Amino acid sequence: MLRGLSMARGLTGGCHGMQRMMICLMVLAGASHSISSAQDAAGMPARALQFLEVTQNEDGSWTRSDAVGITGIVTTSLLRSGLAPEHPVVARGLGFLVGQQQPDGGIHAPASRHRNYETCIALTALSVAGRDGRYQRQIGQAEKFLRGLQWDEGEGVESTDGAYGGAGYDSKQRPDMSNTQYFVEALKAAGVEDDDPAMQRVLVFISRAQNLESEHNQLPYAGTVNDGGFIYTPAKGGESKAGLTKSGGHRSYGSITYAGLKSLIYAGLEADDKRVVAATKWIRTNYTLTENPGMGQQGLFYYFQTFAKTMHVLGEDQFEDGAGERHDWRSELTTRLGQLQQPNGSWINPADRWYEGDPNLVTAYCLIALHYCE
């Protein structure tokens, strides 16, 4: 993989102005057919890197200067792919993120309404880049900021409330499992232990987002579906982006169930915990790489990267589905991504929801997924 990345760097490194524009046009040009799965897996990240190098803005961001979250995910994806923090493209991305840190420690655009989301992602990127401690101060400040956004007594939320312990886009928007999974990842990246009060509070929220009635979830809807999957949020009566079941329950769906299972494990639960067992059973029953279960093609690439992270945490090389068929999930996911990569090296989702019409974001998701397939 690293040989392929080095080759791509040589194709575009050191280009500026008109040269850079011409290379960008050549890279972005190409037929609409997808890359054949027969092409070698090592070539996928090389082509993706080439694409992301020419789409980076002069200030180090991707897509827009106020899209701090997208820049954080892209920067993380390049680091996960083996590029050093000193690589010019990565260094510009990291410099942009550091420059977005606000006086209160948050790392986000000044007028952002996604302060938790952006800070979590930026903190994680700095953690991956700064294993030698170079970003310790920025990470510490960001961690303190994130702790202040968690929905708890500080926001006047009682422990019996479905919002308790979670994280939303910021402290004024209700918490949800997508933002909460990034919150948990950021806490772990900052070195927060499982027994930390913030991690224990977030476990309360995660447990209540699961369709599993137990001593950990006594909310009114908990037993309506009871299949072990996860919904978008247990706050304000609950919501699933996959809608309601015929019985009126909140339907579990793929990307958020993988996010929930991963978060349970990151929060310190063992494999034999009933919540982990139930969620693992759900993903066995609904194992697929053709769609985001329950959502079709919507959120497909977010699903792929969350799938890969969760499978990696589970530690099973061969994953057995509900029908007893064993899957080499790494090989299957790599093949699937190969089928979907565009000739210009990017990935994009025609079902444009949750920003998956942005090739910078989607390409970063795929690079992260490929990292966990190694």
N, C-alpha and C positions, 0 to 999 in steps of 0.2 A: 504493500500500500504506500509506504513512504517513498519508494522509487517513483511511483506514479505521481505523487504530489510534487516531488522535486522537478519532474519533467514539466508539469503544468506551470510551476513557478517560472521556469525558464522561458516559457512561451509569452508571458505577459510582464515579467518583472522589469522595472525600470522604464516603463512606457508612460508617457504623459501627454496631455493636450490632444493634438490631432491623431497621434499614433494610438493613444489609448482609445479614442473614439472609434478609429477604424477597426481596432482589434475587437472592441465591444460589438460593433456591427457585424463583424464576421462570426463572432461566437454566437450572437443572438439569431443569426440567419440559420436557416435549415428547414428541412421538411418537417411536416407535422407528425410523421410516424414516430413511434416510440423505439427506444433502444432494445435490441433483441436480448433476451435472457441468456443467449449463448455467449455473449461478449463477457470477457473476463471481469470478475468482481473488482479486481484491483484498479481497473480503469474508471470505475464509477466515481470514486472520490476525486480522482485527478480532473475529470471533466467538470465536476461540481466546483472544485476549487478555482478552476479557470473562469467559470461563470461568475463566482462571487468576487473574484479579484477585480473584474472589470465593472461590476455593478456597485462597488463601494464608492460612496461619496467622498469628496475632497476632505471633509471634516472628520472622516473615519467612520461615519454612520452608514447604515444601509436603509434603503427605501426613503425615509425622511429623517430630518434632524430631530424631530420630536418623537420618533419611533424608537425610544430607548430599549424597549423590550425586544424588538426585532434585532437590533444591533447586538444586544446581549446574547441572544440565542445563536446568531450567526457566529459571533466571536467564540462562544463555547464550542460550537460545532467544528470550527477550524482547529482549536486546541485539541479537542477529542480526536481529530483526524491525524494528529501527530505534528502539527506545526508548532514551533517554539514561540514563546511570547515575544521574542525579538524579531520574528519575521515581520517585514514591513506592513503587510496587510493586517496581521493580528495586532501589532503594536499600535497602529492607527485606531483600530477598534477599541483596544483597551484604553488608549488615551482619551478617546471620546467618552467612554463610560466614566472614567475617573473625573473628567471635566463636568459631568452631569451631577456630581454629588452636591447636595444642598447643605446649607448650614445645620439642618437638623439631622443629618446623616443619611437621609433618603437619597437614592440614586435614580432620578427621574427627570423628565422635562419639567420646567418650572410650573407650567399650568396644567400638568397632567392630572387626570382623574383615575389613573392606573398606578398609583404610587407604590402599592404593595407589589403588584405584578412586576413592574419594572425593576424595583429594588431587589426583589428576590432573584430575578434572572441575572441582573448585573453582579450581585454579590457572588452568585455561583460562578460566573465567568471569571471574576477576580480571584476566587478561591482556586479554580483549576489552573490559572496562570501563575498564581503566587504561592506555589508550594514551598518556596524558599523564604516565605514571610514578607515578600516585598510589598504586599497590599494589606498587611495586618491592620494598620490603622484604619484604612477605608472600610475593611470588612467589619471591624469592631463597631464603628459608628453606624454602619448599615444595619447590623444585627440589633443594636439598641433601638434604632428607628422602627424596625419590623416588630419588635416586641410591643411597642406602643400602639401598633395597629391591630393587634389581635383582639377579637371580640371577647371581652370578659368583663369583670366588675368595673374596670376603668371606663367602659362605655355604658355602664348602667345595665349590663346584661346579667340576669340571674343564671345560675348554673343549670336550671331546669329548662332554659330557653333553647330552642333548636339552633340558634345562632352561636351559642356559647362555644368558645374555643377555636372557632374557624377564622379564616382570613378572606376578605373580599378584595376588590380592586383597590379600595382604600378603606379608611375607617368609617366612611359614611355610606358605603354600598354594602348590601348584605353579603355575608360570606358564602362561598361556594367551594365545591371540591376541586375545581380546576386551580383557582388561586391558592387553595389550601395545600394542594400537592406541591406547588412551587414554594410555598412558605416552609413546608417540612424539608424540602430539598435544601433550601437556603440555610435553615437552622443546622442541618447536618453538616453542610459545607463549612459553616462557621465553627464547628466543633461542639455544638450543644449536645449534651448527654440525654439519654432516654428518660432519666428521672428528673430532668429539669421541669419546673412547674409549667413553662410554656409548652413543652412537649406533652406533658400529661393533659393539659387543657385541650390541645389540638386533637389528642386521641379521643376525647369525649365527642368532639364534633364529627370526626371521621366515622366513629362507631354509629352515630345517629344518622349518617348519610347512607348507611347500609340497609338494604331491605332484609333485615334479620331481627326478629323480635327476640329480645334477651334482656338480661339485667342491665346491659349496656345501652339498650335502645327501647324505651318505653313510650316513645312518641305515638300519637294516635294512629298514624299510618303504618307503623312498623311491621305489623303482622299481615297486612293486606296482600302483599305480594310474597314476601318471605322466601325469596329464592337465593339470597346471599349476594346478589349484585348491588350496584351502587347507583344513586341518583345524584343530580347536580347539586342540590342543597336540601338540608332538612329545616332550614330557616323558614319562618312565616308559613308553616303548614306543609312545606316541602315543594319541590319542583323537579321534574325530569325533562330534559330536552327531548327525550323520546316519547313524551306524552303520557297518557294514562292507559292502564289496562282496562279490559271490559268490566272488571270488578271495581274500578275506580281507584286502583292503586297507582303509585308512581312507577313507571316501567324502568327497569334496570337497562343500562346500555354499556357498550364495550369500552370506549375510551375512558369513561369515568370509573368503571369497575376496575380496570387495570390501574388507574391512578389511585383508587381507594385501597386496593390490595397492596400496592407498593408502599403507600403511606402508612398502612398498618405495620408493615415490616420495618420501615424506617423508624417508626415510633417505638420499636422495641418488642413487638409481639413475636412469639415463636410459632413455628409451623403447626403445632397442635392446638393453638388457640381456636376456639369455635368460629371466631370471626374470619380468621385466615383460612380455615378449612372450608367454610361456606363460600367465600369469595373465590377460592381456588377451584371449587367444584363448578361454580358458575362459568369461569373461563374455560374449563375443560368441556363443558356442555356446549359452549358457544364459540369454540375455537375456529377462527377463520382469518384469512388474510385477503379475502376478496372484498370485504366491506368492513365498516365500523359497525359491529352488531347493534341493531336497534336504530341506527342512524343512516344506513345505506352508505353512500359515498360522502356524506357530510362529515367533516372532521377526520377524513381518512388518514392523513399524514400525521396529524397530532396523535391519532390512534397508533400508527406504526411506531413512533418513537417512544410512546408510553408502553406499548406492548414489549418492545425490546428491553427497556429499562426493567420492567417487571419480571420478564423471563430471566434476565440476568440475575436479579435478586433471588428468585426462586431457586436458581442453581441446577436446573434439570436440563441436561444436554438433549435428551429425548423426552419430549413432553407428550404424555398420553391424553388424548381427548376423551370425551364422554362415551364414545363408541368403542374405545379400546385401541384406537389406531395411534401409533407412536409417530411423532413428528420431529424431524431435525429442524427446529424452528429457525435456527440461524441460517441454514441453507435455504429454507423456504422463503424467509423474509428477504434475503439477498437476491434471490431469483425474482421475487415480486417487484422489488425496487428496480431491478434491471429492466424489467418489462415496461416500467412506467417512466424511466428517465428520458428526457427530451434530447434531441441531437445537440442542443447548445449546452448540455451538461446540467440543466436545471430540472426541477420537478415542479409541477403546478397541478392544482386540483380544479377541474372544470366546475365542480360543485362548490362554488366560491362562498363559503361560509366560514366565519371565524378567521378571516384574513388568509384563507388558503388559496386565494387567487393571487397572492403575492409570492412570486417565485423565490425571492430571497429567503423568506421565512420557511417555505416548504422545503427548499433545498437544504436548509440548515437542519430541519427535522430529520431529513433522510440521512444526512451525514452523522447525526447523533445515533440514529438507529443502526447504521452500518458499523459504528464504533463498537456497539454491544454485540454485533454479530461476529466479531473477530475471534 
